[in-house]
Amino acid sequence: MSDLSYRSAGEETWRIFRIMAEFVEGVDDLSGIGPAVSVFGSARTAPDRPYYPQAVQLGRMLVENGYSVITGGGPGIMEAANKGAFEAGGTSVGLNICLPHEQEGNPYQTISIEFHYFFVRKVMFVRYADAFVCFPGGFGTMDEFFESMTLIQTGKVPQMPVVLVGTDFWNPLLDWLRGTMLEQFGNISPGDMDLFHVTDDLEETVRYIRDRVPTAKAPAASDQKSDAALPPSQRLTAEGTVVGQRPVRRRGSKS
């Protein structure tokens, strides 16, 4: 059994302050980065593999089109996207995670934040991104892709562009989603297959994002309604998701 079960209430209470500190640092460092795109993909993608230079090019193209780039700060695809953004003179964010095994952060980060807690780090990926791009990756990339699908499908975040780069990698998964999850079991709706876009074309990727995420300056604070004046469907929580309606508890019926 994990030793977490034996930690005292005092230890757990102090851990809350560490969590709060990570949220505060993330919000403080990222609140002014402007329109941004979170780029996900495998940490194992070497520079001599085809998707590495593609991610470098995408990072550069995003900056040239007015976007900041956010990655997990590690090697592989993360390094490549940060490198492209960095070399283009843009904002290149790395949300680094402390793991049991050593992980070296890539050197192409203009904003570098370290997290102990995966869930805090994941909030920052969503809170400050206006679009997601997923290159081929492993469990972490799948986690981010399906989390974005869950948040968009349930309406917890506004509709945002999600682009999957690499048809050879993604199409077998999409065939399973369509054939098994949708058609065989009916666990998603037909429209859910339209929540993402699959392509091999980086210009198409950027165009798809640009058509849906303007880079124009946001309205001044004086021109915006206070959060309390907005309906629940438009108010945001601290993590950047929609407040939404409270669940209705229905009484069970007796047979």
C-alpha positions as CSV (number, residue, x, y, z in Angstrom):
1,M,0.0,0.0,0.0
2,S,1.2,3.5,-0.8
3,D,2.7,5.4,2.2
4,L,0.3,8.2,1.3
5,S,-2.2,6.4,3.5
6,Y,-0.1,7.0,6.5
7,R,0.5,10.7,6.2
8,S,-0.8,12.8,9.0
9,A,-3.5,15.4,8.6
10,G,-1.0,18.1,9.3
11,E,1.3,16.9,6.4
12,E,-1.7,16.9,4.1
13,T,-2.8,20.4,5.1
14,W,0.7,21.8,4.4
15,R,0.7,20.1,1.0
16,I,-2.3,22.3,0.1
17,F,-0.1,25.3,0.4
18,R,2.4,23.8,-2.0
19,I,-0.5,23.3,-4.5
20,M,-1.7,26.8,-4.0
21,A,1.8,28.1,-4.6
22,E,2.0,26.3,-7.9
23,F,-1.3,27.8,-9.0
24,V,-0.2,31.3,-8.0
25,E,3.1,31.0,-9.9
26,G,1.4,29.6,-13.0
27,V,-1.3,32.4,-13.0
28,D,1.3,35.1,-12.3
29,D,3.6,34.0,-15.1
30,L,1.1,33.2,-17.8
31,S,-1.8,35.7,-17.4
32,G,-0.2,38.1,-19.9
33,I,1.0,35.8,-22.7
34,G,-1.9,36.6,-25.0
35,P,-3.4,34.1,-27.6
36,A,-1.6,30.8,-27.2
37,V,-1.4,27.3,-28.6
38,S,-0.5,24.3,-26.5
39,V,1.5,21.8,-28.5
40,F,1.7,18.2,-27.3
41,G,3.7,15.2,-28.6
42,S,6.2,12.5,-27.6
43,A,9.3,13.3,-25.5
44,R,11.0,10.4,-27.4
45,T,10.9,12.0,-30.8
46,A,14.6,12.5,-31.8
47,P,15.8,15.5,-33.8
48,D,16.4,13.2,-36.8
49,R,12.8,11.9,-36.9
50,P,10.4,13.6,-39.3
51,Y,8.0,15.1,-36.8
52,Y,10.7,17.0,-34.9
53,P,11.5,19.5,-37.7
54,Q,7.8,19.8,-38.4
55,A,7.2,20.8,-34.8
56,V,10.0,23.3,-35.1
57,Q,8.4,24.8,-38.2
58,L,5.0,24.9,-36.5
59,G,6.4,26.7,-33.5
60,R,7.9,29.3,-35.7
61,M,4.7,29.7,-37.8
62,L,2.6,30.1,-34.8
63,V,4.7,32.9,-33.5
64,E,4.8,34.6,-36.9
65,N,1.0,34.5,-36.8
66,G,0.8,36.2,-33.4
67,Y,0.5,33.2,-31.0
68,S,2.5,32.2,-28.0
69,V,3.5,28.5,-27.8
70,I,3.0,26.3,-24.7
71,T,4.6,22.9,-24.2
72,G,5.5,20.6,-21.4
73,G,9.1,21.9,-21.5
74,G,10.7,18.5,-22.1
75,P,12.6,17.0,-25.0
76,G,11.2,15.6,-28.3
77,I,8.2,17.4,-29.8
78,M,8.1,19.7,-26.8
79,E,11.6,20.9,-27.4
80,A,11.0,21.2,-31.1
81,A,7.9,23.5,-30.7
82,N,9.7,25.6,-28.1
83,K,12.7,25.8,-30.4
84,G,10.7,27.1,-33.3
85,A,8.9,29.7,-31.1
86,F,12.2,30.8,-29.4
87,E,14.1,31.2,-32.6
88,A,11.2,33.2,-34.1
89,G,11.5,35.7,-31.2
90,G,8.2,34.8,-29.6
91,T,6.9,33.7,-26.2
92,S,7.9,30.1,-25.7
93,V,6.4,28.6,-22.5
94,G,7.6,25.3,-20.9
95,L,5.4,23.8,-18.2
96,N,8.0,21.4,-16.7
97,I,7.0,18.5,-14.5
98,C,9.2,17.0,-11.7
99,L,9.3,13.2,-12.3
100,P,10.8,10.3,-10.3
101,H,13.4,9.9,-13.0
102,E,15.5,12.8,-14.1
103,Q,14.1,14.9,-16.9
104,E,16.0,17.8,-18.4
105,G,14.1,20.8,-19.5
106,N,14.8,22.0,-23.0
107,P,16.8,25.3,-23.4
108,Y,14.2,27.1,-25.6
109,Q,11.9,28.4,-23.0
110,T,11.4,32.1,-22.4
111,I,9.0,31.3,-19.6
112,S,9.8,28.2,-17.6
113,I,7.7,26.9,-14.7
114,E,8.2,23.8,-12.6
115,F,5.3,21.7,-11.3
116,H,5.2,18.9,-8.8
117,Y,1.6,18.2,-9.4
118,F,0.4,17.0,-12.8
119,F,-3.2,18.3,-12.2
120,V,-2.0,21.9,-11.6
121,R,0.2,21.7,-14.8
122,K,-2.8,20.4,-16.8
123,V,-4.9,23.3,-15.6
124,M,-2.3,25.7,-17.0
125,F,-2.3,23.9,-20.4
126,V,-6.0,24.5,-20.7
127,R,-6.4,27.8,-18.8
128,Y,-4.0,29.7,-21.1
129,A,-4.4,27.9,-24.4
130,D,-6.8,29.0,-27.2
131,A,-6.0,25.9,-29.3
132,F,-4.4,22.5,-29.0
133,V,-2.1,20.8,-31.5
134,C,-1.2,17.1,-30.9
135,F,1.7,15.5,-32.7
136,P,2.2,11.7,-32.4
137,G,2.9,10.8,-28.8
138,G,2.4,8.3,-26.0
139,F,0.1,8.1,-22.9
140,G,0.7,11.8,-22.0
141,T,-0.3,13.0,-25.4
142,M,-3.4,10.7,-25.4
143,D,-4.3,12.1,-22.0
144,E,-4.2,15.7,-23.2
145,F,-6.1,14.9,-26.4
146,F,-8.9,13.1,-24.6
147,E,-9.1,15.7,-21.8
148,S,-9.5,18.4,-24.5
149,M,-12.3,16.3,-26.1
150,T,-14.0,15.8,-22.7
151,L,-13.9,19.5,-21.9
152,I,-15.2,20.6,-25.3
153,Q,-17.8,17.8,-25.5
154,T,-19.3,18.7,-22.1
155,G,-19.2,22.4,-22.8
156,K,-16.8,23.0,-19.9
157,V,-14.6,25.1,-22.2
158,P,-15.7,27.1,-25.2
159,Q,-15.3,25.4,-28.6
160,M,-11.7,25.6,-29.5
161,P,-9.6,24.2,-32.3
162,V,-7.9,20.9,-31.7
163,V,-5.6,19.7,-34.5
164,L,-4.0,16.3,-34.8
165,V,-0.9,16.4,-36.9
166,G,0.1,13.1,-38.6
167,T,-2.5,11.1,-40.4
168,D,-0.5,7.8,-40.3
169,F,-0.4,8.0,-36.5
170,W,-3.9,9.2,-35.8
171,N,-6.1,7.6,-38.4
172,P,-6.1,4.1,-36.8
173,L,-7.3,5.6,-33.5
174,L,-10.0,7.6,-35.3
175,D,-11.1,4.5,-37.1
176,W,-11.6,2.9,-33.6
177,L,-13.4,5.9,-32.3
178,R,-15.8,5.9,-35.2
179,G,-16.3,2.2,-35.7
180,T,-16.2,1.0,-32.0
181,M,-17.0,3.9,-29.7
182,L,-19.5,5.6,-32.0
183,E,-21.1,3.0,-34.3
184,Q,-20.8,-0.2,-32.3
185,F,-21.4,1.0,-28.7
186,G,-23.0,4.5,-29.2
187,N,-20.8,6.0,-26.5
188,I,-20.3,9.3,-28.3
189,S,-22.4,11.3,-30.7
190,P,-21.7,11.6,-34.5
191,G,-20.9,15.3,-34.0
192,D,-18.1,14.5,-31.6
193,M,-16.0,13.3,-34.5
194,D,-16.1,16.9,-35.7
195,L,-14.5,18.3,-32.5
196,F,-11.0,17.9,-34.0
197,H,-9.2,18.2,-37.3
198,V,-6.6,15.8,-38.7
199,T,-4.0,16.9,-41.2
200,D,-0.3,16.5,-42.3
201,D,-0.2,20.1,-43.6
202,L,1.3,22.7,-41.2
203,E,-0.1,25.6,-43.2
204,E,-3.5,24.1,-43.0
205,T,-3.0,23.7,-39.2
206,V,-2.1,27.3,-38.7
207,R,-4.9,28.5,-41.0
208,Y,-7.4,26.3,-39.1
209,I,-6.4,27.9,-35.8
210,R,-6.2,31.4,-37.2
211,D,-9.7,31.2,-38.7
212,R,-11.0,30.3,-35.2
213,V,-8.7,32.2,-32.8
214,P,-8.3,35.9,-33.5
215,T,-5.1,37.5,-32.3
216,A,-6.6,41.0,-32.0
217,K,-6.2,42.7,-28.7
218,A,-8.9,41.9,-26.2
219,P,-11.4,44.6,-25.1
220,A,-10.3,46.9,-22.3
221,A,-11.4,45.8,-18.8
222,S,-13.8,48.8,-18.7
223,D,-15.6,47.5,-21.7
224,Q,-16.1,44.0,-20.3
225,K,-19.0,42.9,-18.1
226,S,-18.2,41.8,-14.6
227,D,-18.2,38.0,-14.2
228,A,-21.1,38.1,-11.8
229,A,-23.3,39.8,-14.4
230,L,-22.8,37.0,-16.9
231,P,-25.0,33.8,-17.1
232,P,-23.4,30.6,-15.7
233,S,-22.8,29.4,-19.3
234,Q,-20.4,32.4,-19.8
235,R,-18.8,32.6,-16.4
236,L,-15.5,30.9,-15.9
237,T,-14.0,29.1,-13.0
238,A,-10.5,29.8,-11.8
239,E,-9.2,26.9,-13.9
240,G,-10.6,28.5,-17.0
241,T,-13.6,26.1,-17.5
242,V,-17.3,27.2,-17.7
243,V,-19.2,27.5,-14.4
244,G,-22.3,25.8,-15.9
245,Q,-25.5,24.8,-14.2
246,R,-25.6,23.0,-10.9
247,P,-26.6,19.3,-11.0
248,V,-30.2,18.6,-10.3
249,R,-30.7,15.7,-7.8
250,R,-33.8,13.7,-8.8
251,R,-35.7,11.5,-6.5
252,G,-35.7,7.8,-7.3
253,S,-39.0,6.3,-8.2
254,K,-40.4,3.2,-6.3
255,S,-41.5,0.3,-8.5
